[in-house]
Amino acid sequence: MSAPSKPEHELILVESYDKELTQQCIDVRIKVFTDEQGFPIETEIDEYDKPGASVHFLLRLCSSLEPVGCVRLVKAKGKVGRLCVSKDYRKYGFGRDLMNQCHSIAAGKLGTREFQLHSQIPVIPFYAKFGYVPVGERFDEDGAPHQKMVLTL
């Protein structure tokens, strides 16, 4: 059985000073992490959402401009986080598209060569496909076990 064809979509680099597009990213994050996965809303927005601290990569459907995925890169730390795709769109490989875009733009435009992230345990194999390797012991973050992972391009 072949994978379903991807809906036409766009990937947008969102600087944190763009309030409208940043809010679209935060809305997707809340939908996935808080509403679906049960993480506390208080932990979803943090100091890295302040202007200048990070960039988001927003994935939207072209037909409706509905935001369906995003990932955040904390520029000073090379920290990838808040990767999420709305449940109905996970079957299209959009998470992979977001990570590839994040790595490509970060390496080219920002000069980032070293990346880190805190992976939820069930998705460690997903990040390993990009070359991320586990570092240190597992730890609790926002009530769920996580693993620090790093990648050097």
C-alpha positions in Angstrom: 0.0 0.0 0.0 1.5 3.4 -1.0 1.6 6.4 1.3 -1.2 8.9 0.8 -0.3 11.9 -1.4 0.6 15.0 0.5 -1.7 17.9 0.5 -0.2 21.0 -1.1 1.5 22.8 1.7 4.0 25.6 2.4 6.8 25.9 4.9 7.4 29.3 6.3 10.4 30.6 8.3 8.7 32.6 11.1 10.8 35.2 13.1 9.5 35.6 16.7 8.7 39.2 16.1 6.0 38.2 13.6 3.2 38.0 16.1 0.5 36.6 13.8 2.5 33.7 12.4 4.1 33.0 15.8 0.6 32.7 17.3 -0.3 30.2 14.6 2.7 28.1 15.7 1.7 28.4 19.3 -1.9 27.4 18.5 -0.7 24.2 16.8 1.6 23.4 19.8 -1.3 23.9 22.2 -3.6 21.7 20.1 -1.0 18.9 20.0 0.9 19.1 23.3 -1.8 20.4 25.7 -5.1 19.3 24.2 -4.0 15.9 22.8 -1.0 14.9 24.9 -2.1 16.5 28.2 1.0 18.7 28.9 0.1 21.7 31.1 -0.7 24.9 29.2 1.6 26.8 31.6 4.7 25.0 30.2 3.9 25.5 26.5 4.9 29.2 26.2 8.3 30.0 27.6 11.2 32.5 27.4 12.2 31.2 24.0 8.9 32.5 22.5 10.0 36.1 23.2 11.0 38.2 20.2 14.5 37.5 19.0 15.1 34.2 21.0 14.0 31.7 18.4 12.5 31.1 15.0 9.7 28.7 14.1 9.1 26.8 10.9 5.4 26.7 10.2 3.7 24.2 7.9 0.4 25.3 6.5 -2.0 23.9 3.9 -2.0 26.0 0.7 -5.8 25.5 0.1 -6.9 26.9 3.5 -3.7 28.4 5.1 -4.6 26.1 8.0 -1.5 25.7 10.2 -0.9 21.9 10.8 2.7 21.7 12.0 5.7 23.6 13.3 9.1 23.3 14.9 11.0 25.9 16.9 14.8 26.6 16.9 16.3 28.5 19.8 19.0 30.4 17.9 21.6 30.9 20.6 21.6 27.2 21.7 20.8 25.4 18.4 18.0 23.8 20.4 15.3 22.2 18.3 12.0 21.8 20.1 8.2 21.9 20.0 8.1 19.8 16.8 4.5 18.9 16.3 2.0 18.0 13.5 -1.7 17.9 13.9 -3.0 14.3 14.3 -4.9 14.1 11.0 -1.7 15.1 9.1 1.0 12.9 10.6 0.6 10.3 7.9 2.2 12.6 5.3 5.7 12.9 6.6 5.4 16.5 7.5 7.5 16.0 10.7 10.4 15.0 8.4 9.8 18.0 6.2 9.9 20.3 9.2 13.1 18.9 10.5 14.8 19.0 7.1 13.8 22.6 6.6 14.9 23.5 10.1 18.3 21.9 9.6 18.8 23.4 6.1 17.8 27.0 7.0 19.7 26.9 10.4 22.9 25.6 8.7 22.6 28.0 5.8 21.1 31.3 7.1 22.1 31.0 10.8 25.4 29.1 10.5 24.2 26.5 13.0 26.1 23.3 12.9 25.4 21.8 16.3 21.8 20.9 17.3 20.3 19.5 20.5 16.8 18.5 21.5 14.9 16.9 24.3 13.1 13.9 22.8 10.1 12.2 24.2 11.1 8.6 24.6 8.7 7.1 22.0 10.1 9.3 19.2 13.8 8.8 19.8 13.9 6.5 16.6 12.4 9.4 14.6 15.3 11.8 15.6 17.9 9.1 15.2 17.0 8.9 11.5 18.4 12.5 11.1 21.6 11.4 12.9 20.8 12.6 16.4 22.4 10.5 19.2 21.4 10.2 22.8 23.5 11.9 25.4 23.3 11.3 29.2 20.6 9.8 31.2 16.8 10.1 30.6 15.1 12.8 32.7 11.7 14.2 33.5 10.5 17.2 31.6 7.0 18.6 32.2 6.0 15.3 33.7 7.2 13.0 30.9 10.4 11.1 30.4 12.8 12.7 27.8 16.2 12.0 26.4 18.7 14.7 25.4 19.9 14.1 21.8 22.6 15.9 19.7 23.5 16.3 16.1 26.6 17.8 14.5 26.4 18.5 10.8 
